[in-house]
Amino acid sequence: MTNKNYFLSGITDLLILFLLSKGDKYVYEINQMISRLSSGLLNLSQNTIYTSTYRLENDGMITEYSKLVGRKRTRVYYHLENEGRDYLEELMETYKVTIDGINLILKQNDEVLSSKKNE
C-alpha cells in the first residue's frame, strides 16, 4: 500500500488543480470529489491534500479565502490563480506523455511475454 500512496501523492497537485479549474473548493470537498469521480479507486488522505494545497499556495498557484458557513462556522476555500492554470496545463501534458511512455513499455512487455509462451 505504501507504493500506491507514494504514486498517488505524485499526482495530487494535478488532481487538485484540475478540480479547482472547475470552481473554488475546500479540502474536504476536493477529497470527496476525487473519491467519487474515481469511483472509489483513488482515496487520498486529507493530510495529503492539505500538504499539496499549502505548497501550491506558497508557490502562488492557488489562493485561499474564508467563507462563513452557517452562523459561526467558517470554511477555507481554495481558488486557482492564472499561474496555477498554466501549471495545470504543464502537468496535464507531462501526465499524458508519461502515461503514453509507460503504455508503450508495458505493451512491449506483453509482446515479450507472449513470444516466450510461444517458444
N, C-alpha and C positions, 0 to 999 in steps of 0.2 A: 504494500500500500504506500510506503514511503516514496517509491519511484513514481507512482501515479501522481501523488500530491506534488512532487517536485516538478514534474512535467506540466501539470496544470498551473502552477504558480508562474510559469514562464509565459502563459497566455492570458493571465489575469488582466494585465493592462489593456490588451486588445479587447477583451470582453467588456470591461468597464467603459472604455472609451466608446465602443460601439453602442452600448445601451444608452450612454449619455448623449450620443448623437441624435437619439430619438426624443430626448427631453430630459429635464432635470430629475434627479432621483436621489434617494437616501440609501444608505448602505444595506439596510435590511431588504429594501425593495430590489436593489441590484442582486442581492444574494438569492432572493426568491425567484426573480426572473431568470437567472442563469439556470437554476434547478428546473424550473417549469419549462423553459424554452428548449432545454436539452432532454426533456422527458425523464428527468432524474438521473441522467448519466453523468452530469457534472455537478458535484456537490462541493463547493468551496466553503471554507470556514469564514465567518465574518472577520476574523483576525487577518486572514489572507487579503480580503477585500479592503479592510482598513489600512493595512500596510501599503497596498498599491495606491489607494486614494491619497494617503499622506505624501507619498513620493511624487505622484502626479501633480499634486497641489504645490509642493515645493519646487517642482520643475516648471510651474506656470502653465501646465496643460489643462488644469481644471481649477475652479474656484469653489468655495463653499459659502453658504449663507444659511442663517437660521430662520425658521418659519414657525410661528405659533400654531400649534395644532390643539384644538380644544381651548380650554380656559387657561391652563397652566403649563401645558407640555409644549416644548419646542423640539423641532426636528431639524437636523443638519442636512441640507440638500447640496448636491454637487452639480456644477454647471460646466459644460465643455467649452473651453475657450478656443479661439482660432488656432493657436499653437497646437492644441490638443487635436483639432480636426486634421491638421497637417500630419501630426504624428500618427494618428489613426490610419490615414491613407498609407503611410510608410509601413506601419505594422501589418496592414492587410496585404500589401504587396509582398512583404517578406514572408508572411504566413503562406500565401499562395505558392510562391517559389519553393519554399521549404517542403510543403506537402507534395508538390509535383515531383521534387527530387526524391523524397522518401518513397513515393509510389513507384517511381522508376526502379529504384533499388530493390524494393520488395517484389516487383514484377519479375525482375531478373532472377531473384532468389527462387521464386516459384518455378521459373523455367528450368533452373539448375536442378531443383529437387525433382521436377517432372522427368527430366532427361536421365537422372540417376535411377529412377524407378524403372525406366525402360531398358536399362543396361543389363 
